[in-house]
Amino acid sequence: MACRIQIVQMNPLVGDVAGNAERVIAEAARAREAGADMAVYPELVLTGYPPEDLLLRPELLARVETALARIQAEVPGITLVLGYPRRSVGGLFNVAGVIRDGEVVAEYAKQHLPNYSVFDEKRYFQPGATATVFEHRGLKIGLSVCEDIWQEGPTQQAAAAGAQILVNINASPFHAGKVAEREALVSRLARDHRLSIVYANLVGGQDELLFDGGSFVVDGRGKVVQRAPGFVEASLTQSFDDAAEPAAAVALPASSEEQAIYEALVLGVRDYVHKNGFSGAVLGLSGGVDSALTLAIAADALGADAVEAVLMPSRYTADMSNEDALEEARLLGVKAQVISIEPAFRTFLDMLEPAFAGRAVDVTEENIQARCRGIILMAISNKSGRILLTTGNKSEMAVGYATLYGDMAGGFAPIKDVPKTLIYRLAAYRNARSAVIPSRVLTRAPSAELRPDQTDQDSLPPYEVLDAILRLYIEDDEGVEAIVAKGYPVDVVRRVARLVDRNEYKRRQAPPGVRISKRAFGRDRRYPLTSGF
């Protein structure tokens, strides 16, 4: 055996350089005790990813230098490969460094800086230009960082420089289907260049972004030899022989799409709540599928004792809604209380009667109800120190089927990037694990219950049609004519597009939520509020 490489799939906290360095040191000691001679950590593990404008603060970079010095002094007997920012001649670089025997023996600067979608690395970093290959126990090991593996050049350079193994450190965010995309790409590169690839990925939630881990090792024939579990911190140890061939192992099976997305949502909620110091979460429970799924996610993420559900019936709330909501809380073991909004709603109507005189009842009265609920939930959140989770889905957010300062009020939106049709699939997946959402919730027509006999389809196209149009318009950037050409009714497509464009101002004021698609609202899709397009 030439070497044993351990991938440390770590969940750092952005900005906590000293704490992240302490974790690096502790994990290095564990790797060494387990017989590894090299430990590999994710991209920018010392700062967390993405550090954004913290990179513009000299103090952050000074802390990184202090952390590197500490790691060099405190980690004997094992080689480390880890990511950090480094300022040198030419600017600031996103670096993979090699630390051995108390010194940095090699550094590689990331060549391809992503500047699309959720990435804006060109705002902070300068690109590297050359390969880095170092020797370790008789083997030649090349380095690359994240986006470099998605381009041909850096892998080709490393192979030309004699690399037998390529170590690629990552902070690669999750979206549905991403795991298969990564593995297919890396497998092809390994085959084309006849080298083994060690792919080490970050894990954890950071604001809207979710890093799924799923680190893996591919041999020179493109076969996935090992795969770390997704959505949890984990270590994966891989042995290589004198010819740089990885020892055979049993790779974990890949998750189903529903399992992966559900675990992403759970991890995103857990990290946002815990990393921001909240004691738990509170949410409004309506008896509908959106709040039911959100409650299940919150309970799985935080534990039932840390979650509080509030039922806020109005004059329009059906008895079955209250019954189903209470049953959801009971099945999950979550504390639930009932606070009627009727007294507040009536008071507001009485107060506004002179201002509304001579005007017909319309959506205004519906919004007042939603805002009564928002006030109640925010009050409980303030008093308890628990974050308020909103329960709106992507379909609603897209077309503005939500009330500012009402059901949009809150600190985090777990299902903000989940379209309604996927909500039902995730609910079915969660029920398959253990029944926590009553079947009636999944079969009755969705309704906001803000006026008599209301259903969502009174105002919106069927969700199967709506979600298909939204995917084309938002995620694929298709225009109205192109969508109509795919067989959708022209009047429906125009109306949906108009609603999406007109409600950008609402989304700009919405809380962050877990990104699970290729194009989420927020940092991923940035449209002007005022536009004549």
Phi and psi in degrees as a GROMACS rama.xvg file:
@    title "Ramachandran Plot"
@    xaxis  label "Phi"
@    yaxis  label "Psi"
@TYPE xy
-82.1891  -46.6744  ALA-2
-157.305  159.506  CYS-3
-124.094  114.869  ARG-4
-103.889  128.867  ILE-5
-110.595  121.191  GLN-6
-82.7668  126.034  ILE-7
-104.44  99.4796  VAL-8
-82.964  93.0806  GLN-9
-106.561  154.927  MET-10
-115.73  85.135  ASN-11
-78.8546  166.866  PRO-12
-106.046  122.415  LEU-13
-56.4851  129.327  VAL-14
88.9144  -17.3465  GLY-15
-89.6546  70.204  ASP-16
-62.4787  -45.4979  VAL-17
-63.563  -43.8297  ALA-18
-65.3833  -39.9494  GLY-19
-65.2429  -39.5011  ASN-20
-64.7481  -38.6145  ALA-21
-61.4733  -40.0929  GLU-22
-65.3138  -41.1009  ARG-23
-58.4003  -45.008  VAL-24
-64.5448  -44.7237  ILE-25
-64.0145  -42.1509  ALA-26
-68.2636  -32.9106  GLU-27
-63.9186  -40.9224  ALA-28
-63.6025  -40.9749  ALA-29
-66.1409  -40.1823  ARG-30
-63.813  -42.2759  ALA-31
-63.7247  -42.45  ARG-32
-64.4836  -29.449  GLU-33
-81.957  0.490345  ALA-34
96.8033  5.73199  GLY-35
-78.8856  146.32  ALA-36
-108.107  -3.23414  ASP-37
-144.878  137.689  MET-38
-119.996  132.084  ALA-39
-116.356  128.933  VAL-40
-114.85  166.38  TYR-41
-72.8253  175.179  PRO-42
-60.492  136.583  GLU-43
47.5851  40.3398  LEU-44
-64.7598  -27.4389  VAL-45
-73.062  -31.9308  LEU-46
-98.8746  -16.7571  THR-47
77.4736  163.288  GLY-48
-133.925  137.019  TYR-49
-89.2689  135.618  PRO-50
-76.3143  -12.114  PRO-51
50.4214  -134.248  GLU-52
-73.9252  -2.19668  ASP-53
-59.1942  -27.5346  LEU-54
-65.663  -17.4362  LEU-55
-84.6221  -6.58386  LEU-56
-93.6798  118.553  ARG-57
-54.9962  -30.345  PRO-58
-62.7046  -36.8754  GLU-59
-62.9917  -45.1259  LEU-60
-66.6718  -33.8176  LEU-61
-65.2125  -38.5699  ALA-62
-66.3055  -35.7041  ARG-63
-62.9031  -43.884  VAL-64
-61.8656  -40.8232  GLU-65
-63.1159  -42.5057  THR-66
-64.3382  -42.004  ALA-67
-62.0697  -40.7502  LEU-68
-63.4541  -38.5761  ALA-69
-66.8288  -43.0383  ARG-70
-62.0983  -43.8117  ILE-71
-60.0614  -37.3807  GLN-72
-78.17  -27.7744  ALA-73
-109.791  1.82904  GLU-74
-122.99  86.3074  VAL-75
-91.2113  160.435  PRO-76
78.2777  9.11507  GLY-77
-155.408  143.696  ILE-78
-89.5084  136.347  THR-79
-114.906  140.365  LEU-80
-120.715  119.728  VAL-81
-148.252  161.576  LEU-82
-104.905  145.122  GLY-83
-165.631  161.321  TYR-84
-84.8713  143.335  PRO-85
-137.104  123.58  ARG-86
-91.0956  127.464  ARG-87
-147.969  -168.351  SER-88
-58.9885  125.138  VAL-89
104.034  -10.7616  GLY-90
128.635  -156.914  GLY-91
-99.4271  134.677  LEU-92
-124.421  148.469  PHE-93
-91.7169  110.717  ASN-94
-115.768  144.024  VAL-95
-105.975  117.197  ALA-96
-110.947  151.281  GLY-97
-113.261  120.065  VAL-98
-113.243  126.964  ILE-99
-148.87  132.933  ARG-100
52.32  42.6742  ASP-101
83.3321  10.0628  GLY-102
-146.135  159.526  GLU-103
-83.6177  112.278  VAL-104
-95.9831  -15.6123  VAL-105
-160.89  149.613  ALA-106
-140.465  142.892  GLU-107
-124.99  130.611  TYR-108
-97.9377  127.486  ALA-109
-53.6881  130.234  LYS-110
-90.7814  -41.0273  GLN-111
-104.096  110.763  HIS-112
-98.3403  108.21  LEU-113
-64.5238  135.958  PRO-114
-140.775  51.2716  ASN-115
-147.953  168.836  TYR-116
50.8832  -122.176  SER-117
-86.9741  -0.571747  VAL-118
-100.579  142.577  PHE-119
-145.696  50.8783  ASP-120
-68.2286  -23.5234  GLU-121
-69.3649  -14.5826  LYS-122
-66.6003  -27.2685  ARG-123
-117.446  -37.8609  TYR-124
-111.751  156.245  PHE-125
-100.358  148.492  GLN-126
-81.5446  145.837  PRO-127
-79.4565  177.818  GLY-128
-140.087  -11.9909  ALA-129
-129.315  158.938  THR-130
-75.9643  154.963  ALA-131
-128.601  122.178  THR-132
-129.115  129.395  VAL-133
-125.96  160.669  PHE-134
-96.0411  139.223  GLU-135
-145.021  112.732  HIS-136
51.2479  44.5934  ARG-137
83.9139  -0.948699  GLY-138
-109.639  151.43  LEU-139
-100.72  121.98  LYS-140
-119.534  125.228  ILE-141
-96.5746  161.592  GLY-142
-122.47  146.17  LEU-143
-152.886  165.244  SER-144
-127.453  118.257  VAL-145
42.0635  -101.265  CYS-146
-55.719  -25.0656  GLU-147
-57.6334  -30.5173  ASP-148
-75.7507  -17.3954  ILE-149
-86.6021  -4.04866  TRP-150
-117.362  153.369  GLN-151
-74.4439  -37.1314  GLU-152
-57.4848  -54.3827  GLY-153
-60.326  -38.8825  PRO-154
-67.8982  -40.3577  THR-155
-61.7972  -43.3204  GLN-156
-60.1227  -46.1898  GLN-157
-62.7051  -42.7931  ALA-158
-63.9485  -40.9418  ALA-159
-65.1556  -29.4003  ALA-160
-83.0585  4.05546  ALA-161
99.3944  7.00049  GLY-162
-61.9364  134.777  ALA-163
-100.009  -28.6729  GLN-164
-128.678  135.494  ILE-165
-110.273  123.777  LEU-166
-99.6765  118.678  VAL-167
-114.998  114.044  ASN-168
-97.8032  141.144  ILE-169
-135.615  151.623  ASN-170
-130.043  77.5666  ALA-171
-102.132  110.67  SER-172
-72.6334  154.495  PRO-173
-83.3346  143.389  PHE-174
-148.545  163.202  HIS-175
-55.3562  128.137  ALA-176
88.9501  -4.19192  GLY-177
-67.6588  -36.8894  LYS-178
-59.2203  -47.5013  VAL-179
-64.3992  -38.5879  ALA-180
-60.755  -47.004  GLU-181
-59.8433  -51.417  ARG-182
-65.9888  -36.3225  GLU-183
-64.5976  -43.1622  ALA-184
-64.6604  -49.3645  LEU-185
-65.2735  -38.2559  VAL-186
-61.694  -41.9582  SER-187
-62.8649  -45.0437  ARG-188
-61.8872  -41.2259  LEU-189
-61.4028  -43.7178  ALA-190
-64.5429  -46.4998  ARG-191
-62.5932  -36.3485  ASP-192
-108.325  2.0282  HIS-193
54.0576  50.4584  ARG-194
-140.358  156.232  LEU-195
-80.7485  148.651  SER-196
-127.082  128.569  ILE-197
-103.621  114.7  VAL-198
-109.93  109.236  TYR-199
-110.514  118.057  ALA-200
-115.954  148.757  ASN-201
-67.6933  155.087  LEU-202
-133.13  147.292  VAL-203
126.584  166.193  GLY-204
-97.6771  139.373  GLY-205
-138.883  99.9859  GLN-206
55.1528  -120.715  ASP-207
-77.4821  -24.098  GLU-208
-81.8761  146.343  LEU-209
-129.519  123.56  LEU-210
-104.333  124.843  PHE-211
-96.282  -1.12363  ASP-212
68.3349  -121.497  GLY-213
64.7349  31.5836  GLY-214
-57.1346  153.531  SER-215
-155.541  167.911  PHE-216
-126.193  133.833  VAL-217
-120.84  136.334  VAL-218
-86.3595  177.836  ASP-219
-67.7292  -7.64363  GLY-220
-99.2683  1.305  ARG-221
88.2519  10.7373  GLY-222
-87.0399  133.606  LYS-223
-73.2381  112.828  VAL-224
-85.1947  -40.9345  VAL-225
-142.051  153.487  GLN-226
-142.606  126.11  ARG-227
-77.7537  155.172  ALA-228
-63.9229  153.463  PRO-229
-90.5278  152.597  GLY-230
70.7074  13.788  PHE-231
-140.486  153.551  VAL-232
-66.955  138.625  GLU-233
-159.358  162.388  ALA-234
-122.462  141.169  SER-235
-129.506  122.169  LEU-236
-109.014  129.407  THR-237
-127.996  126.881  GLN-238
-92.3108  145.157  SER-239
-126.846  142.456  PHE-240
-88.7134  -173.82  ASP-241
-65.6665  -17.1562  ASP-242
-99.1162  12.9672  ALA-243
67.6683  21.6731  ALA-244
-86.0788  129.945  GLU-245
-75.0437  141.364  PRO-246
-66.0003  147.175  ALA-247
-63.4861  144.348  ALA-248
-149.795  175.068  ALA-249
-105.623  113.935  VAL-250
-80.1498  136.593  ALA-251
-60.0606  143.928  LEU-252
-67.9571  151.253  PRO-253
-72.986  151.559  ALA-254
-76.4033  157.333  SER-255
-69.7486  162.708  SER-256
-61.652  -43.6367  GLU-257
-64.7301  -41.4083  GLU-258
-63.2445  -45.3176  GLN-259
-62.0187  -45.5814  ALA-260
-66.3005  -43.1637  ILE-261
-62.3868  -44.3514  TYR-262
-64.9482  -33.887  GLU-263
-63.1103  -44.3454  ALA-264
-64.3222  -41.7119  LEU-265
-62.6039  -47.7667  VAL-266
-64.6674  -39.9211  LEU-267
-60.7714  -43.1784  GLY-268
-66.4469  -46.4113  VAL-269
-58.6918  -47.6946  ARG-270
-70.1306  -38.5896  ASP-271
-64.3554  -42.8783  TYR-272
-67.5219  -50.6884  VAL-273
-71.6756  -43.3324  HIS-274
-67.6572  -23.4722  LYS-275
-98.5528  7.02946  ASN-276
78.1479  21.9135  GLY-277
-81.9586  150.68  PHE-278
-81.5819  -14.4004  SER-279
168.617  -156.267  GLY-280
-140.209  152.907  ALA-281
-129.528  147.155  VAL-282
-153.601  156.083  LEU-283
-82.8337  132.265  GLY-284
-115.319  114.67  LEU-285
-101.543  -15.2904  SER-286
93.7775  -0.966386  GLY-287
-93.5825  170.63  GLY-288
-71.3334  -33.5686  VAL-289
-63.8363  -50.5737  ASP-290
-69.4013  -30.7873  SER-291
-64.1229  -45.3215  ALA-292
-66.156  -40.4837  LEU-293
-62.0708  -40.1841  THR-294
-63.328  -42.1291  LEU-295
-63.5705  -43.6044  ALA-296
-60.4083  -46.4949  ILE-297
-63.3906  -43.9801  ALA-298
-65.5512  -40.6212  ALA-299
-67.2347  -32.7561  ASP-300
-77.588  -40.9779  ALA-301
-114.104  -15.393  LEU-302
93.0213  142.527  GLY-303
-59.2667  -34.8466  ALA-304
-67.2357  -19.9481  ASP-305
-96.3748  6.77276  ALA-306
-122.018  138.178  VAL-307
-126.976  129.846  GLU-308
-107.551  141.813  ALA-309
-126.924  121.136  VAL-310
-92.7166  131.267  LEU-311
-130.473  71.3497  MET-312
-66.7597  153.662  PRO-313
-123.266  -175.074  SER-314
-63.9647  -16.7841  ARG-315
-101.118  -1.53486  TYR-316
-76.8163  127.414  THR-317
-74.63  149.268  ALA-318
-58.1229  -38.2797  ASP-319
-62.5617  -30.0043  MET-320
-65.0638  -45.7651  SER-321
-64.2092  -42.5759  ASN-322
-61.6274  -45.9171  GLU-323
-67.227  -39.4417  ASP-324
-63.3061  -44.8375  ALA-325
-63.9602  -35.9321  LEU-326
-68.319  -37.7611  GLU-327
-60.062  -47.1818  GLU-328
-62.1807  -41.8403  ALA-329
-63.3241  -44.8492  ARG-330
-62.6743  -33.5999  LEU-331
-91.6904  -6.83809  LEU-332
73.582  26.3005  GLY-333
-97.1154  137.586  VAL-334
-65.0161  134.446  LYS-335
-133.46  142.576  ALA-336
-132.698  157.007  GLN-337
-114.112  124.217  VAL-338
-130.835  109.105  ILE-339
-69.8059  139.336  SER-340
-90.822  -0.53339  ILE-341
-58.4746  -45.3076  GLU-342
-60.2187  -42.6179  PRO-343
-68.261  -41.7717  ALA-344
-61.3738  -46.267  PHE-345
-62.7431  -40.1244  ARG-346
-63.2153  -43.4577  THR-347
-64.4064  -40.5703  PHE-348
-62.6207  -40.9197  LEU-349
-64.5773  -43.4399  ASP-350
-62.6981  -37.3632  MET-351
-92.0268  -2.49853  LEU-352
-54.4855  -45.1625  GLU-353
-62.4086  -38.6568  PRO-354
-71.2429  -28.343  ALA-355
-94.5718  1.45476  PHE-356
-56.3261  131.381  ALA-357
81.4075  3.43993  GLY-358
-110.694  138.786  ARG-359
-72.1328  153.336  ALA-360
-64.6766  134.885  VAL-361
-148.428  -153.484  ASP-362
-65.3558  -18.102  VAL-363
-56.1258  -46.7945  THR-364
-65.9047  -32.5403  GLU-365
-65.4242  -42.9252  GLU-366
-66.3379  -34.1186  ASN-367
-59.9315  -41.9557  ILE-368
-61.3533  -45.9866  GLN-369
-61.7144  -37.0407  ALA-370
-74.646  -30.2914  ARG-371
-58.6494  -43.9276  CYS-372
-64.9992  -40.4623  ARG-373
-60.9676  -39.8781  GLY-374
-64.029  -44.3088  ILE-375
-61.1249  -48.0012  ILE-376
-65.7694  -41.893  LEU-377
-66.3698  -34.596  MET-378
-63.8501  -44.361  ALA-379
-65.2125  -40.648  ILE-380
-59.3395  -47.8871  SER-381
-60.4265  -45.3483  ASN-382
-70.8416  -35.5983  LYS-383
-92.8151  -17.2995  SER-384
77.0424  11.2447  GLY-385
-96.9133  139.829  ARG-386
-71.9693  142.944  ILE-387
-86.8104  121.778  LEU-388
-94.5119  126.785  LEU-389
-83.3371  160.112  THR-390
-122.328  16.4175  THR-391
-79.8091  147.367  GLY-392
-101.299  176.549  ASN-393
-67.4991  -36.4736  LYS-394
-60.8636  -45.1024  SER-395
-65.8139  -45.1677  GLU-396
-62.8546  -35.1279  MET-397
-62.8965  -43.8746  ALA-398
-102.825  6.91575  VAL-399
77.6476  20.307  GLY-400
-81.2426  60.8504  TYR-401
-161.524  157.924  ALA-402
-111.937  119.297  THR-403
-57.4766  135.046  LEU-404
65.3084  14.5253  TYR-405
-121.28  -107.133  GLY-406
-72.0617  -10.0049  ASP-407
-87.3696  -7.91822  MET-408
-67.9597  138.715  ALA-409
150.923  179.457  GLY-410
-105.37  -22.2933  GLY-411
-152.863  144.569  PHE-412
-122.925  88.7182  ALA-413
-57.0226  -39.3245  PRO-414
-107.232  22.5666  ILE-415
-57.0923  -30.2404  LYS-416
-106.848  17.242  ASP-417
-109.7  112.509  VAL-418
-66.1428  158.5  PRO-419
-58.9781  -41.2045  LYS-420
-64.1457  -33.8245  THR-421
-73.2774  -30.3428  LEU-422
-52.8807  -46.5993  ILE-423
-64.7595  -39.0281  TYR-424
-64.858  -40.8008  ARG-425
-68.3124  -37.1081  LEU-426
-62.9579  -41.4075  ALA-427
-64.9674  -40.3366  ALA-428
-60.832  -46.4176  TYR-429
-65.4207  -38.1852  ARG-430
-66.8086  -28.6131  ASN-431
-67.3398  -27.2533  ALA-432
-75.4851  -45.8024  ARG-433
-166.582  138.508  SER-434
-71.2547  112.048  ALA-435
-127.642  -9.56074  VAL-436
-120.348  116.242  ILE-437
-56.3357  143.264  PRO-438
-60.4134  -30.3735  SER-439
-63.7858  -31.5385  ARG-440
-63.093  -32.1582  VAL-441
-85.5775  -13.8823  LEU-442
-111.266  -21.8196  THR-443
-78.3133  156.739  ARG-444
-67.9119  133.556  ALA-445
-62.4218  141.934  PRO-446
-152.916  141.174  SER-447
-79.5209  -16.3665  ALA-448
51.9843  51.0731  GLU-449
-112.781  -2.44158  LEU-450
-153.082  167.243  ARG-451
-61.2334  134.629  PRO-452
55.1834  33.8688  ASP-453
-80.7296  140.257  GLN-454
-133.036  158.262  THR-455
-58.8632  -34.8423  ASP-456
-74.1265  -4.68321  GLN-457
-65.9842  -31.2816  ASP-458
-111.998  -18.671  SER-459
-127.005  156.083  LEU-460
-64.1643  164.16  PRO-461
-52.05  141.194  PRO-462
-60.813  -30.897  TYR-463
-61.9057  -39.0113  GLU-464
-75.4721  -46.4054  VAL-465
-58.4369  -48.7148  LEU-466
-65.1228  -35.7554  ASP-467
-65.1134  -42.801  ALA-468
-66.8235  -42.6805  ILE-469
-62.3851  -39.8155  LEU-470
-61.2915  -43.7458  ARG-471
-66.8488  -40.6649  LEU-472
-78.1697  -38.0636  TYR-473
-94.7828  -51.0691  ILE-474
-83.6283  -31.8372  GLU-475
-103.664  -3.20869  ASP-476
57.5791  31.4773  ASP-477
-75.258  144.387  GLU-478
-84.1036  171.561  GLY-479
-58.6549  -47.6919  VAL-480
-62.4762  -39.5567  GLU-481
-66.6632  -36.6109  ALA-482
-70.4448  -42.5093  ILE-483
-59.6167  -38.1343  VAL-484
-63.7557  -18.4086  ALA-485
-86.1817  2.31528  LYS-486
108.588  7.03746  GLY-487
-92.1095  145.113  TYR-488
-60.1703  133.681  PRO-489
-61.9753  -39.273  VAL-490
-67.9456  -35.5505  ASP-491
-69.1583  -44.5538  VAL-492
-63.048  -44.5487  VAL-493
-62.9364  -40.892  ARG-494
-65.8221  -44.3005  ARG-495
-62.3644  -46.2081  VAL-496
-60.983  -40.5216  ALA-497
-63.6562  -41.3837  ARG-498
-64.6203  -43.001  LEU-499
-59.4392  -49.2478  VAL-500
-65.1511  -40.0945  ASP-501
-71.9009  -21.4176  ARG-502
-104.237  17.6144  ASN-503
-59.3351  -35.2956  GLU-504
-63.1757  -32.2344  TYR-505
-69.0674  -46.7057  LYS-506
-63.8857  -32.3461  ARG-507
-62.0373  -25.2845  ARG-508
-101.884  7.45742  GLN-509
-82.9889  153.465  ALA-510
-68.8539  160.992  PRO-511
-68.0242  158.472  PRO-512
-151.943  168.038  GLY-513
-70.1297  128.863  VAL-514
-85.6972  120.422  ARG-515
-126.415  0.348186  ILE-516
-114.628  174.761  SER-517
-74.33  -14.9082  LYS-518
-147.573  94.0276  ARG-519
-98.9241  156.913  ALA-520
-70.9773  145.659  PHE-521
117.889  -131.1  GLY-522
-68.8555  -16.8783  ARG-523
-83.6969  -33.7731  ASP-524
-130.559  105.885  ARG-525
-114.775  102.148  ARG-526
-115.582  147.842  TYR-527
-68.535  146.277  PRO-528
-71.3847  -39.1491  LEU-529
-108.823  118.243  THR-530
-155.984  144.193  SER-531
-106.597  15.3539  GLY-532
